[in-house]
Amino acid sequence: MTTLTTTTNTTAVSNFFTMDIPFEDSFNDQNSSIYKDSLKAILLQTAKYTLTVNNIKLKFRSGSTIGDYTITTTITSFNENVVEAVNVGIFTELAKKYLMVYKSPQPLKFQPLQVFLEGKLIITCGPPPENLNLSSGLTAEWRLNGKEIVEDPLHKLQLQNVTATLTVLKVFITDSGSYECTLKYNNTAFRQTGTFPLTPTPVIQTAPTTQKIKCGTTVNLTCSVKPSPPYQVTFPDQKISTGSGPNITYPYSIPCPGQNEIITCKETNTNFTKSTTLILFTGGKY
């Protein structure tokens, strides 16, 4: 994540790049080849965008190998596109020699955002920035909570040009968690992550579910929903004015003459419903 710190005369631009190699403490030795190559890449890209550099700080840490750098320049007004272009330029320059991983600042795209049990989910990865120079010959790898996802009857993988999609035809609780997608070509990898939470299904209960009733008499209709929060229920019938809540009750009567009626209770923000059937009783015992 890019950080800009501006003073009266200077701006410090802080960012990082990731190398897909095991970290060693020796990388922080300024005489090491990895340190010198990284510093050279930073200098090359800042010169390309005519940034007057006062100071460069570079330090490596684990996770594969992450290079944190801060460029201090006399330019006090920065275009964010230039900042990102410099970072991508450093990345592509180092990719000529090292295995590099570009971690996207944008999360994976989940469609729809709200998915209930056994619903359908489509996750889109990419496209990567054009200046990463990833070609249509790349490969895609998906992981959920660190475990690789392989195609099966419920999980469909597709790669078109430089965009990958994972389609989950029926979502279960095991499909919740942290997703990671990696698009790779030669020494360059584009990685995008995101978290998907399965939306709990509202469970609606009505009472009675079915009841015989004489016209002109009253029956108390009750409806409730769990979990609450976040869910609430209401009777959408305009003749019933109870408002909404986790538990609602309404004294309902069938006028004379009347007919059988179905009264629907609905969760306020979804399409989940449950109904009560009132059967008009015309005579005899009930």
N, C-alpha and C positions, 0 to 999 in steps of 0.2 A: 504494500500500500504506500503510495507516494505521500510524503509530508513536506509541506513548504513552510519555512520559517523566515519571515521577512523582518529586517531591521531597517534603519534609516538608509544605509548605504549598501547592504548586501541581502542576498536571498540564499538560504541553505535548502537544497533539494535532497531529501533522503528517500532511498528506495532500496530494492534488493533484487538479486537474481539467484536462481537455483540451478545447481549442477547435479546431475544424476550420478554422483560418485561418492564413495564413503569419505566422511570428513576425517581430516588429520590436523592436529595442532600445528604441524609444520607449514600448513598453508598460509599462516599468518606471518611467516618469515618473509620479509620484504625482498629477500633474494631468491625465494622459491619461484619456480616457473609459473605456477598458477597465480601467484600474487602479481608477478610482473605482467603476465598476459592480461589479467583482469584490469590492471591499472592502465595498460596500453589501450584496451578497448574503451575504457571510460574517457580517456584523453582524446581518442580518435572521434568519438561521437560528440563530445562537447565542442570540439573544433569544427565538426561538420555543421553544427547549428550555431556557430559563431558565438558561443558562450564564453565570456571572459572569466576564467577560473582563478580564484584566489587560493583555494585549498581543496584537497580531496582526502577524505578519510575512508579507509577500506578495512573491513574486518570480516573474517569468515567464522561461521558457527555450524553446528551439526544440524542435519535434517533434510536430506542427504548432505549436501554442502551448500550453505546459503551464504552469499556474499552481500553484506550490508554496506552500502556506500552513501556518503554525503558529499555533495558538490556545493561548494560555496562560491557564488559568483556575484559580480557587481550589478547584474541585471536585477532590478527590483520588481519588475512587472513580468509575470510569466504566463505564457499561453499553455494551457494544460496539454494540448496536442503535442507541443514541442517536448514537454516533460516525458510523455509516454513514448514519443518517437525516439528520444535518447535512450530510454530504458530498453526498448525493443532492439535498437541498434547495437547496444552493448551485448544483448542476448545473442543476436545473430552473428556478431563478430566472434564471440566465444564459441559458438556452435560449429565454427570451422575446425575446431580442435577438440572440443569437449562435448560430452552428452549434456544437453541443456533441457531444463523443464521450465516452460513459461506458465506461471500460475495466474489464471485469468482473474481480474478484479470483479468480473461479473459472475453471478452464480448460474448454475444450471437452470433451465426454464422448465417448470412443471406445469402441465396443462391437463385438466383444470387444476386450479389451486386447491379446491376442496374436493376430496375423493373419499367416498364412503366404502365400507366393506364390499368387496366383489365388484367395485366400480372399475373403470378403465382409466389408465394413466399413461401419458406420453411425456417423456423427458427428452429435451433437446440439448445437444452439446455443440458449441461452436456457433458460427464459424470463427476461427482464430483471426487475429489481425492480419491484414494482407501482407504487411512487411515482414511477417515471420517466414514467408515463402514456403509454406506447407503446400504440397502439391496434391493432386487428386489420387496419387498413389499411396496415400497414408493408410495406417491401420488404426483401429479404434479398440479400446479396452474399457470395460465398465466394471466398477466394483461397488459393493454395498457393504458398509461397515468393515471394509478391508478385504472382503472375500470377492473373488472374481465372479462375475455374472456370465453364465453361458446360456445360449439360446435353448429354450425348451417350449412346450406347447403354450405356456402362459407368458413367456418373455421373448419378444421378437426384437432382434437387433438389425439396424439398417444403417448403411453408410453411403451417403450421396455427396459427391464432390468433397467438400471439407466440412460437412455437417453430419453428425451422428445422432441417431434417435434410438431410444429404448422404449418399447411399448409394452406395458404390463396389462394384459387383457383382463385379468381379474386380480384386484389388489387384496392382499391379506395382511394381517398384522406383521408378518415376517418381511413385508416389503417396505416397512417404515425404517428410517435411519438415514445415515450419511452416505450419499452417492458421490462417486468420483468417476470422471470420464477422462481418458487420456488419448489424444490424437497424436500419432507419432509418424515422423518421416525422417529417415537418416538420423542425424544427431539432434534433431529438434523435436520436442514434445510439448504439446499444448494441453494443460490440465485445468479442468473446471470441476468445481464441487458444489454441493447443495444438500440441504436437509429436507426430507419429505416426512411429514407427520400424517398418518392415517387419521381422517376425521372420524370421531366416534359417531356411531349411528344413533339417532334419537329413537328411544323406545317409548312408544305411546301406549297408554292403557286407558280404556274407556269402560264405564259401567253405567247402565247395563250394556252388554253387547247386543242382546236381542231381548225384547220384552213385548208382551201383549198389553194393550192399553185401550180403555174405552174412550170414545170421543168425549171431550169436555173434562177429562181427568188429567192429573199432572204427574209427571215422573221426573225425579231429579237426575239430570245427566251430569256425570262427572268425567273429567279428562285430566290426565297427568302425563308428564314426560320426564325421562331421565336420559342422560345426566343434565342436571340444572344447577348452576349455569353450565353451558351457555344457552340451553334450549328453553323455549317457552311455547305454549300451545294456545290456540284460540278456536272458537267456533266461527267459521267464515260466513255462515248463514246470516244475512242481514237482519233476520227476525230475532236473532239471539245477540244480546249486547252484554257480554261479560268482560270485555277487554281480553288481556292475555296474561299468562303467568305460568309457573310450573305446575300448578293445580288449579283447575277452574270447575265451577259447578253452576248449573242453570236449571231452574224448574220449568220444564217444558210440557205443554199440553196440546193435544190435537183438537182442533175445533170441530163442532158438529154442523153439518155433516163433514166427515173427514175421510182420509185415506191413509194407507201405509206410508211411512216416511223413513228416510235414511238421513241421519244427522251426522255430519262429518266434523271431526276434530282434526286440526292441522297444526303442525309446527310452523311458527311464524315466518322463519327465514329459509325453509327448505320445502320440498314437495312431499314430505312424509305425512301420511294421514292415517286415521283409523276411524271407523264408523260405528254408530249404534243404529240398529234397525228397530223401529217401532211398528208393530203389527196391529192394525186397527181391529179391535174385538167388537163383534156385532151382536153377540148374544150368548146365552149359556154360561157355563163356568169357565174361568180362566185363572 
